[in-house]
């Protein structure tokens, strides 16, 4: 078994167990458990796929399967969200206000051009293909042997964020009345982002931000293995971090915590 497979098995199983230990409605418990079973079945099928496909093809499938299962714990965590905690939302909003005052920025009065808004909305959208593109980069640079290390850092970082989310219940700042969000000009990319979140999101924030955490973790791995490629992905990750705040998708604290977790996990894994 690969490290990535163990990590995904552990997290989906822990979330399934937690669903039956916490006071959740039965349909939510069943959905969490069903998602875990899907992930477990997928991992088992990939693990034994060499019995019906070539060893090389089986190895490639196992390289890519974590990407297909990456969001399973995210959807599991969504079942634990039964409503926001107003006190938590207020603390997060107060931190944002203090942070922006420190920067000397007034979000409601900040001028953002349509071009800049489109760039940052596109950056936020790029978080979805960024993980597969990172794997492509590893293949293209002859670093396929480092796929396990890549997934070790990315999965641990991302899933730690998901694990903390049920304890930090909050809606995204863009939907809160009274929160001074940045006035982003409307763009078709922004509409697409909102459509994806409305259709496939859990209608709450992951805190820390899973988007920022996964993109930053992947960028740090690539930066270590192939610096010039890593620099491109790091720029993308930082753009995503800024975009999450400008678009009101996450609080500043979500972003800073996500970056911190990515750095700590990366530093810990390279020392093993």
C-alpha positions in Angstrom: 0.0 0.0 0.0 1.2 3.5 -0.8 1.3 6.3 1.7 -1.4 8.2 -0.3 -3.7 5.2 -0.1 -3.2 4.8 3.7 -3.9 8.5 4.2 -7.1 8.5 2.2 -8.3 5.2 3.8 -7.6 6.7 7.3 -9.4 10.0 6.8 -12.5 8.7 5.0 -12.8 6.0 7.7 -12.3 8.4 10.6 -14.9 10.7 9.2 -17.3 7.8 8.7 -16.8 6.7 12.3 -17.2 10.3 13.6 -20.5 10.5 11.8 -21.9 7.7 13.9 -20.4 9.1 17.1 -21.7 12.7 16.7 -25.4 13.7 17.0 -26.1 13.8 13.2 -29.3 12.9 11.4 -29.3 9.3 10.0 -29.4 10.4 6.3 -26.2 12.4 6.9 -24.5 9.5 8.6 -25.5 7.2 5.7 -24.1 9.7 3.2 -20.8 10.0 5.0 -20.5 6.2 5.3 -21.4 5.7 1.6 -18.8 8.2 0.5 -16.2 6.3 2.6 -17.2 3.0 1.0 -16.8 4.5 -2.4 -13.3 5.7 -1.6 -12.4 2.4 0.0 -13.7 0.4 -3.0 -11.8 2.6 -5.4 -8.5 2.2 -3.5 -9.0 -1.5 -3.2 -9.7 -1.8 -6.9 -6.6 0.2 -7.8 -4.5 -1.8 -5.4 -5.4 -5.1 -7.1 -5.7 -3.8 -10.6 -2.5 -5.4 -11.7 -4.4 -8.7 -11.8 -6.4 -7.6 -14.9 -4.2 -4.8 -16.4 -0.5 -4.4 -17.0 1.7 -3.5 -14.0 2.6 -0.2 -15.6 -1.0 0.7 -16.2 -1.9 -0.3 -12.7 0.9 1.9 -11.3 -0.3 4.9 -13.4 -3.9 4.4 -12.1 -2.6 4.4 -8.5 -0.6 7.6 -9.3 -3.8 9.4 -10.3 -6.5 7.9 -8.1 -5.8 10.2 -5.2 -6.8 13.1 -7.4 -10.1 11.5 -8.2 -10.8 10.8 -4.5 -9.3 14.1 -3.2 -12.7 15.7 -2.5 -14.4 12.7 -0.9 -13.4 13.8 2.6 -14.6 17.4 1.7 -18.1 16.1 0.9 -18.0 14.0 4.0 -17.2 17.0 6.1 -20.0 18.9 4.5 -22.5 16.5 6.1 -21.2 17.6 9.6 -22.2 21.2 8.8 -25.7 21.8 10.2 -25.4 25.6 10.6 -22.9 28.4 11.2 -21.7 29.6 14.6 -22.4 33.4 14.7 -19.7 33.9 17.3 -17.1 32.1 15.1 -18.1 34.2 12.1 -17.8 37.4 14.1 -14.3 36.5 15.4 -13.2 35.7 11.8 -14.7 38.9 10.5 -13.1 41.0 13.3 -9.7 39.5 12.5 -10.2 40.5 8.9 -11.0 44.0 9.8 -7.9 44.3 12.0 -5.8 42.8 9.3 -7.1 45.2 6.6 -6.6 48.2 9.0 -3.0 47.1 9.5 -2.6 47.1 5.8 -4.3 50.4 5.4 -6.9 48.9 3.1 -10.7 49.6 3.1 -12.2 46.6 1.1 -15.4 48.4 0.3 -13.6 51.3 -1.2 -10.7 49.4 -2.9 -10.7 49.9 -6.7 -10.4 46.6 -8.6 -10.4 46.8 -12.4 -12.4 44.4 -14.5 -9.1 42.9 -15.9 -7.7 42.3 -12.4 -11.0 40.9 -11.2 -11.0 38.5 -14.1 -7.4 37.4 -13.4 -8.1 36.6 -9.8 -11.4 34.9 -10.5 -9.5 32.8 -13.1 -6.9 32.1 -10.5 -9.5 30.8 -8.1 -11.0 28.6 -10.8 -7.5 27.2 -11.6 -7.5 25.4 -8.2 -9.5 22.6 -9.7 -7.1 21.6 -12.6 -4.0 22.6 -10.6 -3.6 19.3 -8.8 -3.8 17.2 -12.1 -1.4 19.7 -13.7 1.0 19.2 -10.9 1.1 15.5 -11.6 1.6 16.2 -15.3 4.5 18.4 -14.4 6.1 15.6 -12.4 5.7 13.2 -15.3 7.0 15.7 -17.9 10.1 16.6 -15.8 11.0 12.9 -15.2 10.0 13.1 -11.5 7.3 10.5 -11.6 9.2 8.6 -8.9 8.3 11.5 -6.5 4.5 11.1 -6.9 4.3 9.4 -3.5 6.1 12.3 -1.8 3.8 14.8 -3.7 0.7 13.1 -2.4 2.0 12.7 1.1 2.4 16.4 1.4 -0.8 17.4 -0.5 -3.1 14.9 1.1 -1.9 15.5 4.7 -2.1 19.3 4.3 -5.6 19.3 2.7 -7.1 16.7 4.9 -5.9 18.4 8.1 -7.8 21.4 7.0 -10.9 19.3 6.4 -10.5 17.7 9.8 -10.5 21.1 11.5 -13.5 22.4 9.6 -16.3 20.8 11.7 -15.0 22.7 14.7 -15.0 26.1 12.9 -18.5 26.5 11.5 -18.9 29.5 9.3 -20.4 30.7 6.1 -18.2 32.4 3.5 -17.8 36.2 4.1 -19.3 37.0 0.7 -22.8 35.9 1.9 -22.7 37.6 5.3 -24.7 40.8 5.7 -22.6 43.6 7.1 -19.2 42.1 6.0 -17.2 44.6 4.0 -16.2 42.6 1.0 -14.1 43.9 -1.9 -16.2 45.2 -4.7 -15.2 42.9 -7.5 -16.6 43.8 -10.9 -18.8 41.1 -12.3 -17.1 38.7 -14.8 -18.2 35.5 -16.4 -15.4 33.7 -14.6 -16.8 34.9 -11.3 -20.2 33.6 -12.2 -18.7 30.3 -13.1 -17.0 30.1 -9.8 -20.2 30.8 -7.9 -22.0 28.2 -10.0 -19.5 25.5 -9.2 -19.6 26.3 -5.5 -23.4 26.4 -5.4 -23.6 23.1 -7.2 -20.8 21.1 -5.8 -19.7 23.0 -2.6 -20.8 22.2 0.9 -22.3 25.7 1.4 -19.8 26.5 4.1 -16.2 27.4 4.3 -13.4 24.9 5.0 -11.3 26.5 7.7 -8.4 26.5 7.0 -9.0 26.9 3.3 -8.6 23.6 1.5 -8.1 25.4 -1.9 -5.2 27.4 -0.6 -3.7 24.5 1.4 -3.7 22.0 -1.5 -2.3 24.5 -4.1 0.4 25.7 -1.7 1.4 22.2 -0.7 1.7 21.1 -4.3 3.7 24.2 -5.2 6.2 23.7 -2.3 6.8 20.1 -3.4 7.4 21.2 -7.0 9.6 24.0 -5.9 11.9 21.6 -4.1 12.0 19.0 -6.9 12.1 21.3 -10.0 12.5 25.0 -8.9 11.6 26.7 -12.2 8.4 24.6 -12.5 7.7 25.1 -8.8 8.0 28.9 -9.1 5.2 28.9 -11.7 2.9 26.8 -9.4 3.9 28.9 -6.4 2.8 32.1 -8.3 -0.5 30.3 -9.0 -0.9 29.3 -5.4 -0.3 32.8 -4.1 -2.8 34.1 -6.7 -5.4 31.7 -5.5 -4.7 32.8 -1.9 -5.3 36.4 -2.8 -8.3 35.5 -4.9 -10.0 33.7 -2.1 -9.9 36.9 0.0 -10.8 39.4 -2.8 -13.7 37.2 -3.9 -15.1 36.8 -0.4 -14.7 33.0 -0.6 -12.7 32.8 2.6 -11.6 34.9 5.6 -8.0 36.1 5.9 -7.5 33.7 8.8 -8.5 30.8 6.6 -5.9 31.6 4.1 -3.1 32.3 6.6 -3.8 29.1 8.5 -3.9 27.1 5.3 -0.5 28.4 4.2 1.0 27.8 7.6 -0.3 24.2 7.6 1.2 23.6 4.1 4.6 24.9 5.2 4.6 22.9 8.4 3.6 19.6 6.8 6.1 20.2 3.9 8.9 20.9 6.4 8.0 17.9 8.5 7.9 15.5 5.6 11.2 16.5 4.1 12.8 15.9 7.5 11.5 12.3 7.7 
